[in-house]
Amino acid sequence: MSEIYATEIKSPVNKKLFEKALNYIPENKQKRIKRFLKYEDSLKTLIAEVLIRKIIMLKLKINNDEIIFKTNEFGKPYLKDHDEFHFNISHSGKWIVCVVSDKPVGIDVEKIKDLDIKIADRFFSKEEVEDLYKTKESERLKYFFELWTLKESYIKADGRGFNIPLNSFSFKIKDDEIVFNTQNNLKNCFFKRYKIDPNYKLSVCSLTPKFPKTIQMDEGEILLSEFLSLCEREAKI
């Protein structure tokens, strides 16, 4: 069964805490985080890194300095030498989310924001576009992001990301039922949507039908503090 984690940035995180946590991740990632123009973007990227590291440290009992990530040919990260451990991360707005499983998984969170719905004409399947325009106008934007998060969760679970044409598979949402059709090789997968925040949509794709009922929640500053405590405890052993 998969496990889902979410971290919310509720208030500005203390920059000293940010800098201290930054020192516990690899130098190449430190440089990438520092290149962001906005502190908010640097913070979300750091929290995403810290979140998966904390999960690995607690679940697999691996020291932080022994965690090594690699990427597949399409850029999806994985944990070196642990083929039984799969994870995926997404962030949008104030939320950073992560799913872990013993089989490939994908997750996507998106803040509901105004956009030109006609973008669906380019990227969605014919059936999805038809359903989107049939949706009541007041609910259309929400339905767009329902579809978008489902589609992103699928291409991330597959591992090829946007190398998969978004119109090569489709979803139809009827109340709590998700009907999925695809022309791609990955067919036997399952989906679940979670209500994380009224202003966000969250979807998960898994190769197993067992999903957790709840999400394990945390807050940004608390997560960084807990991660630092784990790292400092390791240093004393």
N, C-alpha and C positions, 0 to 999 in steps of 0.2 A: 504494500500500500504506500502511496505517496504521502508526503508531509508538506504542508504549506506554511510559509512564514511571511510575515509582513511587518515592516518597520515604518512608522509614521514620523515625519519631521514636524513636530507640533510647534516648536519655537526655535529661534536662532540657537544653534549649537555653539558652545563656548569654543573660541578659536584655539585656545591652548590645548583643549581636549582633542580637537581636530589634528593639530600638529603632532601631538604625542602619539595618537593612533596611527598617523601617517608613517611614523618611523618604524612601525612593525610590519609594513608590507614591502615587497620587493622594490628596488630602486627604479626599475623601468616603469612600474605602475605609479610610483611617486611622481616621476617626471610627467607622466601623462595627466595625472590629476592636477598638477600645478599649472599645466598649460591652459586650462579652462579660464576664460575671461571672467566668468561669474563664480563667486564663492559658492552659490547654491548648486551649481553644476558639479563643482569639485566635491562638495559635501555629499551629494547623492551618489557619486561614483565611489567615493571612499566608503560610504555606508554599505553599498552593494558588495564591495570587496570584503569588508569586515563581517557582514552578515553570513556569507557563505563560509568564511574562514572559521567563524565561531561555531557554526553548525558542524563542520568537519572535525574541529577540535573536540567537540562534545560527543558526537556520534561515533566517530572512528578512532578517537583517542590518539590523534596525530598532533604532534607539536606544531605550532604555527610556522616555525622556521623550516619544517620538513614538508610543508604543503607546496606542491609544485603543480601548476596548471599548464596544460598544453591546449592547443586548438586543432580542430580538424581542418580539412582542406578548405572548408567554407567559413572558417572563423569561429565555430562554436566551441567554447571552452569545455574541457573535461579535466578530471583529476588524474594525474599520472599514476600508473600502477594500481588503479582501483577500478577495474572494469565493471564491478557490481554497483558502483555508486554513480548515479546520474543526477544532474541538477540543471536548473535554468533560472535566470534572473531577469527581472524587468523593473523599470521605474518610470514614473510619470508624476508630475506635480510633487505632492508631498509624500507620495508612497513609493517604497521600495519593496518588491515582493520576490520570493524565491520558492521554488518547488524542488524537492529531492525525492528520489525513488531508486529502486534497484533495476529499473528499465528506463529507456529514454522518455523524457518528459519535456513539455514546453509550457510557458506561462506568459501571459501578457496583461498588463494593467494600463489603462488609458484614461486620462481625464477627459470628461465630456466637454468639448469646446466647440464654438461656432466654426464651421468650415463649409465649403461648397460641396454639397451632397453629390454633385455631378461627378466628383472624383470616382465615385463607385462605377460609373459607366466605363471607366478605363481599366479598373482593377478587379471588379467583382464579376462573378458568373452572371449569365443572362437571367437565370432564375432568381438569384439574389437581388439583382437590380429591380426586377419586376416586383418582388416582395417588398423591397424598400419603398418604392413609390406608391405601393398600395397601402402602406402604413400611414396612419393618421398623422398629419403634418406636425402636430405638437409632440408626437412620439418618434418622429423619423430620425432625428439626430441620435437619440438614445439607441434606436435599433441599428443605426449605422455602426456605432461603437460596439454593440453586441457582436455584430458580424466581424468587425475588424479584429477584436481581441480573440475571437475563436480562430480566425484565419491565421493570425500571428502565432498563436499557441501551437497550431498544427505545423507550420513551416519550421518552427523552432524545435519541436519534438522530432521532426524528420531529420533535422541537422543540416539542411541545405539552405535554410533561410529564404531570402528573396530570389534565390536561384530557381525556386519553384514558381511558376506563373500563378498568380492569385486567382485567375479564372479557370484553373485546371481542377478545382474542387469547389464544393459549395455547401452551404448550410441553410437549413430552413428551421426557424425557431417557432414552436407552437407551445405557448405557456412554458411548462418545465421540460418539454421534449425537444431534443436537438436531433434533427435528421441530417446525416452527413453522407455526401457522395464525392468520390474522387476518381480521377484518371491516373493517379500516382500509385506507386508501389505500396506505400504505407496506407493500408486500408483498415486493419484491425486495431483501431484506436478509439478512445472514449473521451468524452468531454464533460466538463462541469463548469458552471458559472457560480461565482460567489459575490455576495453583497458586502463589499468592503467599505463603501462610502457612497452616499447618494449622488455624488458628483463624479463618480468613477465607474468604469466597467472592468471586470476581472474574469478571465477565462483560463482554464487549464486543460491541457491535452495529455493523456497518459495511455500507455500500452496495456494497462490493467484497469478493470472497471471499479476498483476499490479506491474511493476518494475519502479523505478525512471530512468529518462533519463540520469542523471548525478550523479556523486559521490561528496559528500561534502568533500573537501580536506582541509588538515591542515598540519602544519609542527611541528616536535617534540618539539622543544624548545618553540614555540608559544603555543602549547597545554598545556604544563606544566605550563606556565605562566598564561594562562587563567583559568586553574583549580585552581591554588593557589589564584587567585583573587576572584573566587567564594567562596572558603573556608574561606578566610579572611573576605569577606563581610558578610558571615553567622555568623562569630564569633562576629561581631560588632552589630548584630541585637539583 
